[in-house]
Every structure is written in structure tokens, then in C-alpha cells.
Amino acid sequence: MTHFALFASAFFTVFLLGFQQKNVHGKHYIAAIVTSLGIGSAQIFLWQLIPDANATQIAATLMGGPIGIVSAMYLHPRLMRPRDGGIVPNVKTEGETA
């Protein structure tokens, strides 16, 4: 159970951090509030478990991060619609380079 709990807490921590980055970029304010609460919860859970982890439990924890970030990258655009109803064009601002 501890292996799964460590994997899940790392997965959700990294998943939610990645999801949050997309929320901020897309100006999804309500989603950002909810996601912040999830990030805090996942981190507290992870911090409680990791100090006593052995090598295989640490490996399970490390597996959660990469799977979490890729999942967030895949799911965010499928769960959140752009605010303008379409893809926001890539507009350069003054002083910004490609």
C-alpha cells in the first residue's frame, strides 16, 4: 500500500503542478484555485510518507512524476476549453522574440 500511496502522491503532485501551469497560462482562475488546494493536499501527503521510504518506495515515488506530467499535458487541453472558444493565436508582444 505504501508503494502505491507514494506513487499516487507524487503522480498527483506533479500532475497538478503541470495542470496548474496550463491553468495560469490560460487564465482559468477557478480551476487554478481548485488545483492549488489539490497541490497542497498532495504535497502534504507526500511529505508525510517520504521520510520513512525505502529504496523500492522511492523508486515508486520517482515513477509518479513523469507519468503525472505527461498525463497533465495530455488531459488539460481535453478538459479545459480555451476562453475565447478557439486556440489563442501566437501573438508577439513588444520586445518578445519567437
N, C-alpha and C positions, 0 to 999 in steps of 0.2 A: 504493500500500500504506500509506503514512503517513497518508493521509486516513482510511482505514478503521481503522487502528490507533488513531488519536486519537479517532475516533467511538466505537469499541468500548471504549476505556479510560474515556472519560467516561460512556458508557452504563452500563458495569458499576459504576463508582464510585457514580454516583447511584442506580442500581437497587439496589445492595447497601446503600447508606445508608438508602434508603426501606424496603427489606425488613427491615433491622436494627431500624428504629424499630418496625415491626409485631412483630418477634420480642420486643423488650423489653416492649412493651405486653402481649403475650400470654404472657409468661413462658416462652418457648421457649428454654431455656438451651442445649441442644446446638446448635440452629440458630444461636443468637447467637454461639457460639464459632466455628463454621464460617464464618459470614458475616463475622465480624471478620477472619479470615485473608484472605478474598476482598477485603474493602475495602482492606486494606493492600497486597495484591498489585496491585490495580487502580490505586491511587494511586501506587505506585512506578513502574509502567509509564507512567502519565500524566505524572508529574514528569520522567521521562527524555525524553519526546518533546516536550513543550510548549515548552521554551525555544527550540528552533530552528524553531518552526512559522511558516509564512507566513499571510497573510490567509485563504486558502481552507481551510487546515488548521485554523485557529482556528474558522472557521465550521463545519467538520465536527465539531469538538470540542463547540461550543455546541449543536449539534443532538442530541448524545448524551444530554445531561442531561434535557431534557423528555420524551424518549421513554423514557428509563430510569426516571424516577419514575412515569410513568403505567403502565408495564409492571409495576413492583413493586406498585403499588396494585391492579392487576388480578389479578396472579398469586398474591400472598401468601395471600389467603383461599381460593384454589383449591388451593394446595399444602399449607397448614398447617391442620390441624383445631383448633378450639378445645379447650382442655384439658378442659373439662367436658362435651364431647360436643355442645354447642349454643352458641348465641350467648349471650355473657355479658350479663346484664341491666345496664342503665344505672342503677347504684345510686349515690346521692349520699352522700358522706361528710360528716362534721360540718364545717361552715364552707364547704362547696363549693356554688356556685350552678350553675344549669343552664347 
